[in-house]
Amino acid sequence: MRDIKNSDAAITTITIDKNLIDGPTGNIYEAISIISKRATQINGDIKKELLEKLDEFATYNDSLEEIFENKEQIEVSKFYEKLPKPHALAVQEWLENKIYYRNTQDEELET
């Protein structure tokens, strides 16, 4: 996974020129579909990483009544909440030509 902690992706909503998005494919819908699939991958990676870090601090009790607030878990969660959202990271990767994609329909037509 790329280093999302040092990404230039926007944390807030920004407007992006449509021509920059659909330029590589020539089709805005295809570009959005590719970006969406990449955002799903990024989200899965972030979730996996977060759960691994939170498991390091986990305490398991038989009693549901006892809930311990672990400061380390809270800090880790706050850190991940402040990161850019997966769709913003995917759009930034798309604009920087860091997403590999291929059109399988074109390959079928060639054979």
N, C-alpha and C positions, 0 to 999 in steps of 0.2 A: 504494500500500500504506500502511496505517495505520502509525503510528510504533510498532513492536513493542518498541523499546528502552525506551520509557517506559510500557509497558503495566502495568496492575494485575493481570495474570493471575498465578495461583499458579505457583510454580516446583516445589513439591512437590504430592503428591496431597492433595486436600481433599474433604470430603463436601459435596454440594450437594443441597438440598431438591428432590425430584422434581417437586413442584408448580411450582417456579420454571422448571424446564426445559420441562415440557409445557404450561405456561400459555398461551403465545401460539398454539399449534396445537391444543391439546386432545388431542394424541396423542403419547405419549412416543416412539414409533418414528419418527414423522414428524420430530419435533424432533431426535432423534439423527441421522437421515439428513441433515438440513439442516446440523447442526453438523459432521458428518463431511465433507460436501462442502466446507464452508468451510475446515476444517482442511487438506484436500488442497490447496486454493488457496494457503493461507498457506505450507504446506510448499514448494510450488513456487516461490513468491516468495522465500522465505528461501534456498532452494538456489541460485536464479539469482543473487541478490545476493552470496552467499558465493563462488560460482565466479568471478564478475566481479572481486571483490576479490582472490582468490587468484591469478588470472591476471595481475594487475598485478605480482606478485612472482615469477612463474614464470621459470625459466631452463631452456632447452631444450638438452640435450646428446645427442650421438649414442651415447654410452656409457652403458649401463645400470648399469655398475659404480660410476659416480661419482654419489653421492647427496649433495646439499647440503641441509643443514638451514637453512632461512631463518627467522630469528627473527621477522620480520614476519608470515610465513605462520602460524607457530605462535601468535602473539598473536591474529591474526584468528580462527583456528580456536577458540582458547580462549574468546574473546568470544562467538562464536555458540553454543558448547556451554553457556554459562551463561544464555542466553536462555530464557524459558518455551517449552515445547514447543508445536507448532502446535495440538494439540487443546485445550490450556489457553487459548491465545489465542482460539480459536474459541468456546469455552464462555463466556469473558469477554465477547466481542462479542455473543453470544446473550443473555446476561443483561442487557447494557446496551442491548438493542434496536438494535444497529448492523448486523444482518444483514438484508438485504432478501430476501424469499422470496415465492413465489406458488404456489398450487396449480393446476396446469394442468388437473386433472380437473374442478374446479369451473367453469373457463372452458368446457370441452367440454360440460358439462351445460347451460350457459346458452344455447348456440347451437342 
